[in-house]
Amino acid sequence: MKYMLLIYEAESEWNALSEAEQRAEIGEYNQFTQDIRRTGNYVPQVPPDPLAPTTTATTVRVRNGKTILTDGPFAETKEQLGGFYIIEAENADDAIAIAGRVPGARRGSIEVRPFVKIDG
C-alpha cells in the first residue's frame, strides 16, 4: 500500500540551526532516502490516486527518542509543510515506523496518509 509522509516543521526552528546543524540534518535526510530506496519502500513518482480522508491519517512525532502518535492530521499552527515522501509499506504500522525515522519528526511532525486505490 502507498502512503504519503507529509513533513511539517517550524521554519523558524530550521532557520535557528547553525549551518553545520543544517548540513548534518540534510545528510540525515539523504541517508534516510537511501535507506528507503534500498529497502524498496521508496516510491519515485506521485501515483494518480487521491489521498484517503484525513480520518485515516496518523501524525508521528519523536521526542527524546520516544515516538508519539496522534490520530488524524495535526500540525501545530507554527508548523509549515516542508516536504513529503511517498512510500510503499505493508500496512499502516510499517508506514508509521518509517515515518518515525524521518529526521524532521524530532522537531516537527510527520502526517502519514494512505492513498486510495482507484480502479480504471
Secondary structure, DSSP 8 states (H G I E B T S, - for coil): -EEEEEEEE-HHHHHHS-HHHHHHHHHHHHHHHHHHHHTT-B--S--SS-B--GGG-EEEEEETTEEEEEES----TT-EEEEEEEEE-SSHHHHHHHHTTSGGGGTSEEEEEEB-----
